Every structure is written in C-alpha cells, then in structure tokens.
Amino acid sequence: MADLDGLKVAKDYHVDTPFANCEGFYVKGANSLDWGMKKHLSNIFDPKSGNTVMFAFDHGYFMGSTAGLERLDLLLPQLAPYVDCFMGTRGAIRTCVPPQIAKSVALRCSSGSSMLQDDLSHEVISVDIEDAIRMNADCMAAQVFIGADGQLESIDNVSYLVNAGMRYSIPTLGVCAVGKDMERTARYFKLATRIIAEMGVQIVKTYDCEDFEEVVAACPVPIVVAGGKKLPERDALAMAYDVIRKGARGVDMGRNIFQSTHPIEMAKAVRMIVHEGATDAEAWEFFQDATH
C-alpha cells in the first residue's frame, strides 16, 4: 500500500495548457481508441462544438415516479430536437423513446437500492453487454461511489462495463456519485474523477465545484457536469456557462430541464450555451423572451 505520510498536495495542473494527446480525434483521451468507440463518442459529442447536451431521465430507477417525469412518453419526443443524448434505463427507453428518434443513448446499466433505504451506494450491474448492443447504446453508465460503503463493488461494476465495452467497442460513462456523507469539494472531485478515469472509462460525469478547471485538467477523459438539484433557471444557466467556460465538454441536465416551468425553452437555452458559445446572460434573455 502506498505510504501516505508526507504525501505532497498536487498543484501543477497547467490549466491553461490544452490536453496533449488529441491528434487525429477531437474527443479528449480517445485518440488511441478504435473506430467503433470513436463513432459512438461522435454520436454523443457534437463534432463541431466538441460538446454534448445530455438529458438525464434515469431518476426512476431509485426514485420511482418523479415530478416532471410522470409521462416520459409525452416529454421525451418534445425534448428530442434540443438534446444530443438521452440518459435513461432500458425500460424507459424501450417503452417511451420512439426508435425513429435519432439521438445517442447513454444506457443506465447499474441499479440498486431505492429511496426507501438510507444507503444507496450498494449497486449491481443490471444490464448485460448483449442487451446494450441490442439497444445500440452509445455508452453504458454506472454509478461509482468513491468513499462510500459501496465503493469497492461500484468500482467492480464499472470495471466490468469497461472490460465488456472494450470487447465490443462501446464506451463507458462513470458517474461520480455524491452521497449525503460525501464532500462536494475540489479535493474530493479531483480524487473521485481521476480514480474513475483510471478505471478505463471514456467519459466521467460529475458535479461543479470550486477550482473546477483543475478537476478538468487532472481528468484525462471528457467531463460532463450533472445539473444536480433543481435551481432557478437563471442560476442553472449560469452554472452551465461556468463549467463549459472552465473546460467541461457538456452538461447532463435532468431536473433543471424537466422540472422547469418551461422545459422545452430551457433545453433550447442550455443548448445555446453548450453548442453556440452563448453566455448565460444571452441564454437567460432568450429564455425570458421565449416564455413571455
């Protein structure tokens, strides 16, 4: 085991220096991957902006019916033109996303306890690689609970997906879980995102924090930022602008879109920031004009 005594604090992140190993392909850390992997990643990340707008609606796998997601069959087709990637469970995708909707799919492959239990960190892999292939998933997603009671099994879960994905050229998305007992600090996210990336995933999903640009610099694969709890629309747009400005390659908005009073207009405003280089002020002005 590594000796932790006298361990130096990492500080040389060179945040102003672009990622070096990116010749030949635009997605961070994917330069040496095969054609199939790159094809899936290009379905997720827009080749022009290099970014992605994900829409997360996988909340039901532990929360059940969620406010704003009561009728996925009605909501998802309306949002489809304004997002790049649907992140959901196979049950929700198969039943509520018409197959003619040509959007990339981040398939939730882990499942575990419900909100009725205190500890949500114990999960299993619930979708095998054959079903991910049948669903033409562009990536397979699993929670990783660094520092929680279920840390080891969650690392085992994501490692299983990485190994299976490498055999069949399907990327893996490691979702940095933050439970009630975990810090939401730069120190924690630098630790967690780096560990998840070093397990071999091709994308990491995490949260905004102080010194976020250092978290991005230390992670050798693209980071997509979760929207997290419901914020006022203006604050959610400001968060999206800030993380894109600091190097995130996308946002995965869930509640900040589906629980907005105007989810379609909110998705359009987020898209302006992520793909068109709009500021949060410009996106907010659009949202106000579009909803009044």
Beta strands, then each sheet from edge to edge (+ up, - down):
strand 1: 52-56
strand 2: 85-89
strand 3: 104-108
strand 4: 110-112
strand 5: 123-125
strand 6: 139-144
strand 7: 172-176
strand 8: 203-206
strand 9: 223-226
strand 10: 250-253
sheet 1: 1+ 2+ 3+ 6+ 7+ 8+ 9+ 10+ 1+
sheet 2: 4+ 5-
end
